[in-house]
Every structure is written in structure tokens, then in C-alpha cells.
Amino acid sequence: MPQAQALGANASPAFMLFGTVLAMVVGIFGWLVVAAIVVFTNERLLSVNINNVFWLAGSLLVSEIPFIGSIPALTATVIKLYSAQIKKDKETLRAYEANAAVTEQEERDQRTALLLQMQNARAQKMSEAAYDDMGEGDTEEIPDKTRSAA
């Protein structure tokens, strides 16, 4: 028993160092898995801003520092990245909707102008047809007998 106590007392720093290194390896592997999931499921997340890549790398550095690594740096970083993307997507959507509204109004105006042109053309044809009908009634043929008597 005294030999086990002596071995435990003398070897404990080596075991603690080994445990710390393994914890860092597991942390790096977990960070890589989560970062890969984020990158592969949403490629636009990192293309929104080049600084997002540095934020993601910084979260790895913070999470691998002993004692500070207990702070969920990757979670906070992913939340920040997604909120920045959502904000940019909302701005893009607003711009798209404004552009779509302008385009729709222009198309509506063009259809209205075309409809008015068609109505004006139809009204003009109807007035010409009425004028032609009225003119045909005024110019009657004089019968040959009446013409020869005059």
C-alpha cells in the first residue's frame, strides 16, 4: 500500500498533464465537428463577412485555454454569426421587396396605359363607324327617272 501511495503521489502530475492534453484534444475534435456542421449546412454563414472566419478561429483559441475554456465560446460565436447572417438576409429581403413593389407598379402602369389605348382605339372606331353610318344615310341615290326629269 505504501508503494501505491508513493506511485500515486509521484505520478499524479503526469496523469494530470495527460488528462489536460486529452481534454484539449477532445475539445479540438468537438470544435472541428461543430464548425464542420456549421460550414457544411450553411456555406453563406462565412461568406457574409470575412471576419466571421476569424471569429470562428478565435472561438477555438478561447475554448482551448485552460479554465477560460469552460466559457462556451463556440456557442456564443455561432449565435453571433447566425444573427449577423439573419440581419443581412432581412436587409436583402427588404431591398428585394421594395424592388419587386416598384417593378409590379411599373407593370401595372403599363397594363393600364395599354388598356386606355385599347379603349381609345375602340371608341375612335365606334365614332368613325357611327359617322360613316350617318353619312351613308344623308347621301341617297337619286332615282334615274327623277334625274332625267330634272
C-alpha positions as CSV (number, residue, x, y, z in Angstrom):
1,M,0.0,0.0,0.0
2,P,2.8,2.5,0.8
3,Q,4.2,1.8,-2.7
4,A,0.9,2.6,-4.3
5,Q,0.7,5.9,-2.4
6,A,4.1,6.8,-3.3
7,L,3.5,6.0,-7.0
8,G,0.2,7.9,-7.0
9,A,1.8,11.0,-5.4
10,N,4.8,10.9,-7.7
11,A,2.8,10.1,-10.9
12,S,-0.2,12.4,-10.4
13,P,1.4,15.4,-12.1
14,A,2.0,13.2,-15.2
15,F,-1.6,11.9,-15.1
16,M,-3.0,15.5,-14.7
17,L,-0.9,16.7,-17.7
18,F,-2.0,13.7,-19.7
19,G,-5.7,14.4,-18.8
20,T,-5.3,18.0,-19.7
21,V,-3.8,17.2,-23.1
22,L,-6.6,14.6,-23.8
23,A,-9.2,17.2,-22.8
24,M,-7.7,19.7,-25.2
25,V,-7.7,17.0,-28.0
26,V,-11.4,16.2,-27.3
27,G,-12.2,19.9,-27.3
28,I,-10.5,20.5,-30.6
29,F,-12.2,17.4,-32.1
30,G,-15.6,18.7,-30.8
31,W,-14.9,22.2,-32.1
32,L,-14.0,20.8,-35.5
33,V,-17.2,18.7,-35.7
34,V,-19.4,21.6,-34.8
35,A,-17.5,24.0,-37.1
36,A,-17.8,21.5,-39.9
37,I,-21.5,21.1,-39.3
38,V,-21.9,24.9,-39.4
39,V,-19.9,25.3,-42.5
40,F,-21.4,22.5,-44.5
41,T,-25.0,23.2,-43.6
42,N,-24.8,26.9,-44.1
43,E,-22.0,28.0,-46.5
44,R,-23.2,31.5,-46.7
45,L,-22.6,32.0,-43.0
46,L,-18.9,32.5,-43.5
47,S,-19.3,34.4,-46.8
48,V,-21.4,37.1,-45.2
49,N,-18.3,38.7,-43.8
50,I,-14.7,37.5,-43.9
51,N,-14.3,38.4,-40.3
52,N,-16.6,35.5,-39.4
53,V,-13.8,33.1,-40.2
54,F,-11.6,34.9,-37.6
55,W,-14.4,34.8,-35.1
56,L,-14.8,31.1,-35.6
57,A,-11.0,30.6,-35.2
58,G,-11.0,32.8,-32.1
59,S,-13.6,30.7,-30.5
60,L,-11.3,27.7,-30.8
61,L,-8.5,29.6,-29.2
62,V,-10.7,30.8,-26.3
63,S,-12.1,27.3,-25.8
64,E,-8.7,25.7,-25.6
65,I,-7.3,28.0,-22.9
66,P,-7.4,26.1,-19.6
67,F,-10.0,27.4,-17.1
68,I,-11.3,30.0,-19.6
69,G,-12.2,27.1,-21.9
70,S,-15.2,26.5,-19.7
71,I,-16.9,29.5,-21.3
72,P,-19.0,28.3,-24.3
73,A,-17.1,30.4,-26.8
74,L,-18.2,28.3,-29.8
75,T,-21.9,28.7,-28.8
76,A,-21.6,32.5,-28.5
77,T,-19.7,32.7,-31.8
78,V,-22.2,30.6,-33.7
79,I,-25.1,32.7,-32.2
80,K,-23.2,35.9,-33.3
81,L,-22.6,34.5,-36.8
82,Y,-26.2,33.5,-37.3
83,S,-27.6,36.8,-36.0
84,A,-25.3,38.7,-38.4
85,Q,-26.5,36.5,-41.3
86,I,-30.1,36.9,-40.3
87,K,-29.7,40.7,-40.2
88,K,-28.1,40.8,-43.6
89,D,-30.8,38.5,-45.1
90,K,-33.5,40.7,-43.7
91,E,-31.9,43.8,-45.3
92,T,-31.7,41.8,-48.6
93,L,-35.3,40.8,-48.3
94,R,-36.4,44.4,-47.7
95,A,-34.5,45.6,-50.7
96,Y,-35.9,42.8,-52.8
97,E,-39.5,43.5,-51.7
98,A,-39.0,47.2,-52.5
99,N,-37.7,46.4,-55.9
100,A,-40.5,43.9,-56.5
101,A,-43.1,46.5,-55.5
102,V,-41.6,49.1,-57.9
103,T,-41.5,46.6,-60.7
104,E,-45.0,45.5,-60.0
105,Q,-46.2,49.1,-60.0
106,E,-44.5,49.7,-63.4
107,E,-46.1,46.6,-64.9
108,R,-49.5,47.8,-63.5
109,D,-49.0,51.2,-65.0
110,Q,-48.0,49.7,-68.4
111,R,-51.1,47.5,-68.4
112,T,-53.3,50.5,-67.5
113,A,-51.8,52.5,-70.3
114,L,-52.3,49.7,-72.8
115,L,-55.9,49.3,-71.6
116,L,-56.5,53.0,-72.1
117,Q,-55.0,52.9,-75.6
118,M,-57.3,49.9,-76.5
119,Q,-60.3,51.7,-75.1
120,N,-59.5,54.9,-77.0
121,A,-58.9,53.0,-80.2
122,R,-62.2,51.2,-79.8
123,A,-64.0,54.4,-79.1
124,Q,-62.5,56.0,-82.1
125,K,-63.5,53.1,-84.3
126,M,-67.1,53.3,-82.9
127,S,-67.3,57.0,-83.6
128,E,-65.9,56.5,-87.1
129,A,-68.4,53.8,-87.7
130,A,-71.2,56.0,-86.4
131,Y,-70.1,58.9,-88.6
132,D,-69.9,56.6,-91.6
133,D,-73.4,55.3,-90.9
134,M,-74.7,58.8,-90.5
135,G,-73.0,59.9,-93.8
136,E,-74.5,57.0,-95.7
137,G,-78.0,57.9,-94.7
138,D,-77.6,61.5,-96.0
139,T,-76.3,60.6,-99.4
140,E,-79.3,58.9,-101.0
141,E,-79.2,57.8,-104.6
142,I,-81.4,59.9,-106.9
143,P,-83.6,57.6,-109.0
144,D,-83.0,57.7,-112.7
145,K,-86.5,58.9,-113.5
146,T,-86.0,61.9,-111.2
147,R,-82.6,62.7,-112.6
148,S,-83.8,62.6,-116.2
149,A,-86.8,64.8,-115.4
150,A,-84.6,67.5,-114.0
